[in-house]
Structure formats: structure tokens, C-alpha cells
């Protein structure tokens, strides 16, 4: 199926304009149940395990039954993405942020929570996201916190750049977390054991005098208890604060 046709099919399903099964659907089988089952499968076993055949097996139906609801795996993945993006609405987003810093922090924390809940998202190419209702609701909420009387006072392109910057930072943090867990799972070697095995070689390297700056680092430099996410987010917020202050001063 051509990309344009696939995108149109996904949009029809996301916005409720697609045709429903006209004959033979299994009682109790719905598009939402199919998508929810697919998400559960991806959460448990990763994106590589996702297939129309496997989802149908999880549902206890024939594969052809799924095709009466969704044309294929590409459209199914589009539906999965939009559904998980709506989880923050389902769980409640809390009170409206009183300041743009709170809105940016909420954006970052919800984005990180999404990756932690659904690690398979890291393997999805989202550069051409199909814009379903939950995707647009999420962007609308972001804009509500970053614009208006309590907003940042930036231009529209700059506001979108703020969102992209924050999400890119969170994606980097999430990737480190997920790859660390993946390495432990695949090798059976804990992080502590991995670094402990390198200690004798690193000690000799530091004693050689070839790496004086590294040798002079404090013992707790690479302590695992450091919250890299909180540190980086605070620095981003401080940087945005400088820009907002400049714009405010220029418009005064």
C-alpha cells in the first residue's frame, strides 16, 4: 500500500471516519480492544514481537478478523501511538500550571513517563507522526501552558522549538535508561559488575599520568545517585528564563 493511502487509512480510523466491519465481526472485538492488546504486547515483548498474526493470537481470533478493523501493521502502530499519547488525559493532568516553567516541567516529566511505560516508543520513527486526536490534544495542552498571560511571550516558531528542545532532551535521558536496562537484561551482568570489572585497568590508566584531568576527578563524579534528568531540566528552564526575560525587556 502506498504511503499516502496508508496515512489516509490511519487518519480515517483515528478520527472515526473509516468504514466499520460490515460482516462477520467476532462479538466483543472492537478497534479499541485490538489497539489495547497490541500496546500490551509491545510493552511486554517489544516492538519486534508486534504483528497482526500475534495480536490476533492474543485476542483468540483469526488474523483475517483483525483486517476487518485495521488494514495492517502500519495503521495499527499509528493507532497505538495516538492511544498512548492520550494516557496523561485519562490519568488526569492535574491543575493548570500557574507559570510557564511548571508547564515545561510537566511536559518533560510526562514525556519521560511515557517512555518508561512504553519502552518500544524509542524504536518508532516519529518524525512523520500521523496527527490523531490525542496527539493534537497534547499539543494544545502544551501551547496552553506556554502561551497566554502566564506564557513565555515567544513567537510561535520559538514556542514549538521549546517543545522540541524539551522532548529531545527527555528522549536522550530515556534512551540511556532504557539501554542500560536492556544491557543488563541481555547480558545478565549488572551495571555494578560491569564497571567493577574495568576498575583494575582504569586504575593503571589513571596512575600512568596520561590522563591528569580524569585522574583528578572527585570519587563521586560518576555516582549513580545523581539525578541527571532533574539537573538537565533545571538548566533548560534557566536557559529559557534568560530568553523570556530578554523578550520581556525588549517589549517593555
Steps between C-alpha positions, in 0.01 A plus 500: 500500500633846409600736781222747416238225511638367829495847658144560385390165640658583836335842510161350413533259792637758745229756427216250475433543129614154389252229404410250769486124437191421298490124554626232726668688787562291808271609788692716746779579255545875458766726355583631848543147635732415211713810559511444878609139449771609255633755750511237773691264271754769407541600865571142605711375210611798296410632159665208320233268640219708352321350200142465387528124545632531855237756603225278361640208700495711818136583428411140417372581151608428145739748342244590234268624774748779578517610139128577514587771753849621404671462160845404630784537746590855389153631577491299824821667615356844420198417717724371780705821500197723522346291777806506727535875445157535657591326824578826679145619426352174626705514821434870554755772438443679831429870546587743224861621535524842661821585313671395178783333696246264654360430154844416360579277798168316458573450131840351582380272778201370303722432198745304717215308664373404155836349402528317831152352461548410134871438423416394143433866417877548482506286185221686321585762239274788605632762258185459291237440765145451383309771685219332687272655764720419800811633326324830432356517853851458639633784287203717596576445869866586445410820321253594772779492758760677288290779353250751638531721810714247691694393194847565369423786264688337213415481131304197379805335334702557819228346713500187285881497526469500879281191482739325260801591715341361817381182332843445342667533839256256657548252215874501568451433870245229429730334248776471762258348751352253253834395350645446847210273594525325163872434546442343843217287362693380195832428674390404849776729633400778737626855454708472819666179381566645154687804633669303778660274238663805339632644828853344491561626146367847578712524815815425300397753234444771761833425668686531168478878501358499147155610614562763770160670474311176532727382781421817690122452490324454835415148610126569471517649148319208341285407799182325391287700742532821296166599343616592151144564386425753774835674450460532124137611520585774749776629271261504204246695704766748607606547139143559387463749787783709355329512161161585650657781707670642193175502306320659791763773529493567125123536504489723807 
